Amino acid sequence: MATKEEQKKFSYLIDTLAANTGLSYFDIIVEYCETTGLEIELAATLIDNNLKEKIEMQAMESNLMKLKQNTLF
């Protein structure tokens, strides 16, 4: 399990790459893993809630994921 500090560093790195390249968060994470040899499964443990929300938002905007419905039932 990744520590909060490791998650924070990974999130900062991915955010920086997203700002500089214009690629999606998902694409950046996959490219980062391919470049560094980091296992995708390990990268998944490094994704914090903030980064997860950004990935979900991009996926919903690209119609890769259904919009979340806020319902009481």
ABEGO torsion letter per residue (X at the ends): XBBAAAAAAAAAAAAAAAAAAGBBAAAAAAAAAAAAGBBAAAAAAABBAAAAAAAAAAAAAAGABBBBBBBAX
